[in-house]
Amino acid sequence: MVGKQVHNIYQKQALSEKKRNIIKLYEKTLKGEAKTFDVKRLKEAFSIPDSTFSDWTKNLNEELESQLLQKILDLWLQNKTQEDIHKLVGISIGSLNEKIKQIHRFLKEFSENPISEIPNKYRFLAEKWQKISEFQPIIYNI
């Protein structure tokens, strides 16, 4: 019985270590730091199914998506053009347009009906919401 418990603990530790390694390699792959890996190769090398990979990398994907949306919004609020933002964040114009629409839809929805639970990828907006809602453009009288 003790041997089985030790084996189970070892398996849990090994699985936990495997998960940490996959997340680190996946992040490096996304950032272009691990040139020899891609998602398919990671799954094959560690022998994990798609569903497990998706589950393990879900938080990282949400965090990276949130960082991207935050960067886009910051640049947009700095009056950068879509062309400038596209070049700075390294995504296509089509993807950028979709991200801006996504931010706009969420802000509109949130302003019309504030919700108590904000999805993870929009949490950064909670901090910026007050600044955005109080923004008044300067109108010059010429």
C-alpha positions as CSV (number, residue, x, y, z in Angstrom):
1,M,0.0,0.0,0.0
2,V,2.8,2.4,0.9
3,G,4.6,1.6,-2.4
4,K,1.5,2.4,-4.3
5,Q,1.1,5.8,-2.6
6,V,4.8,6.6,-3.3
7,H,4.3,5.7,-6.9
8,N,1.2,7.9,-7.1
9,I,3.1,10.8,-5.6
10,Y,5.9,10.3,-8.0
11,Q,3.5,10.2,-10.9
12,K,1.8,13.5,-9.8
13,Q,5.2,15.2,-9.4
14,A,6.3,13.9,-12.8
15,L,3.1,15.1,-14.4
16,S,3.4,18.5,-12.7
17,E,7.0,18.9,-13.9
18,K,5.9,17.8,-17.4
19,K,3.2,20.4,-17.4
20,R,5.6,23.2,-16.3
21,N,8.1,22.2,-19.0
22,I,5.4,22.2,-21.7
23,I,4.2,25.6,-20.6
24,K,7.7,27.0,-20.6
25,L,8.5,25.6,-24.1
26,Y,5.1,26.7,-25.5
27,E,5.7,30.2,-24.3
28,K,9.2,30.2,-25.8
29,T,7.7,28.8,-29.0
30,L,5.1,31.6,-29.2
31,K,7.8,34.2,-28.6
32,G,10.0,32.7,-31.3
33,E,12.7,31.7,-28.8
34,A,12.4,27.9,-29.3
35,K,12.8,27.7,-33.1
36,T,13.0,23.9,-33.2
37,F,9.5,23.4,-31.6
38,D,6.0,24.0,-32.7
39,V,2.8,23.1,-31.1
40,K,2.5,19.8,-32.9
41,R,6.0,18.8,-32.0
42,L,5.5,19.7,-28.4
43,K,2.4,17.4,-28.2
44,E,4.3,14.6,-29.9
45,A,7.5,15.0,-27.8
46,F,5.6,14.9,-24.5
47,S,3.0,12.4,-25.7
48,I,0.0,14.4,-24.6
49,P,-3.4,14.7,-26.3
50,D,-4.8,17.9,-27.8
51,S,-7.3,18.3,-25.0
52,T,-4.6,18.1,-22.3
53,F,-2.4,20.6,-24.1
54,S,-5.3,23.0,-24.5
55,D,-6.2,22.7,-20.8
56,W,-2.6,23.2,-19.7
57,T,-1.9,26.2,-21.9
58,K,-5.3,27.9,-21.5
59,N,-4.1,30.3,-18.8
60,L,-1.0,31.3,-20.7
61,N,-3.1,31.9,-23.9
62,E,-5.5,34.1,-22.0
63,E,-2.6,36.0,-20.4
64,L,-0.9,36.6,-23.7
65,E,-4.2,37.6,-25.4
66,S,-4.9,40.0,-22.5
67,Q,-1.4,41.5,-22.9
68,L,-1.9,41.9,-26.6
69,L,-5.3,43.6,-26.2
70,Q,-3.9,45.9,-23.6
71,K,-1.0,46.9,-25.8
72,I,-3.4,47.5,-28.7
73,L,-5.7,49.6,-26.5
74,D,-2.7,51.6,-25.1
75,L,-1.5,52.4,-28.6
76,W,-4.9,53.2,-29.8
77,L,-5.4,55.6,-26.9
78,Q,-2.2,57.3,-27.9
79,N,-3.8,58.0,-31.3
80,K,-1.6,55.6,-33.2
81,T,-2.9,54.6,-36.5
82,Q,-3.9,51.1,-37.3
83,E,-0.9,50.9,-39.6
84,D,1.4,52.0,-36.7
85,I,-0.2,49.5,-34.3
86,H,0.0,46.7,-36.9
87,K,3.7,47.3,-37.2
88,L,4.3,47.6,-33.5
89,V,2.5,44.5,-32.3
90,G,3.2,42.4,-35.4
91,I,-0.2,41.1,-36.3
92,S,-2.1,41.5,-39.6
93,I,-4.4,44.4,-40.2
94,G,-7.3,42.1,-40.4
95,S,-6.5,40.6,-37.0
96,L,-5.9,44.1,-35.6
97,N,-9.3,45.3,-36.8
98,E,-10.9,42.3,-35.2
99,K,-9.1,42.9,-31.9
100,I,-10.2,46.6,-31.9
101,K,-13.8,45.6,-32.6
102,Q,-13.6,43.1,-29.8
103,I,-12.3,45.7,-27.3
104,H,-15.0,48.2,-28.6
105,R,-17.8,45.6,-28.2
106,F,-16.7,44.7,-24.7
107,L,-16.5,48.4,-23.7
108,K,-19.9,49.1,-25.2
109,E,-21.4,46.1,-23.5
110,F,-19.7,46.9,-20.2
111,S,-20.8,50.6,-20.3
112,E,-24.5,49.6,-21.0
113,N,-24.6,46.8,-18.5
114,P,-21.7,46.5,-16.1
115,I,-21.2,42.9,-15.2
116,S,-19.7,41.7,-11.9
117,E,-17.5,39.0,-13.5
118,I,-15.1,40.2,-16.1
119,P,-13.5,37.6,-18.4
120,N,-9.8,37.2,-17.7
121,K,-8.6,38.6,-21.0
122,Y,-10.5,41.9,-20.2
123,R,-9.4,42.3,-16.6
124,F,-7.0,45.0,-17.6
125,L,-10.0,47.1,-18.7
126,A,-11.3,47.3,-15.2
127,E,-8.4,49.5,-14.3
128,K,-8.6,51.6,-17.4
129,W,-12.4,51.9,-17.5
130,Q,-12.6,54.9,-15.3
131,K,-10.0,56.8,-17.2
132,I,-11.6,55.9,-20.5
133,S,-15.1,56.9,-19.4
134,E,-13.9,60.2,-18.0
135,F,-11.9,61.1,-21.1
136,Q,-12.9,64.4,-22.7
137,P,-11.2,65.6,-25.8
138,I,-9.8,69.1,-25.8
139,I,-11.8,71.4,-28.0
140,Y,-10.0,74.4,-29.2
141,N,-11.9,77.6,-30.0
142,I,-10.2,79.1,-32.9
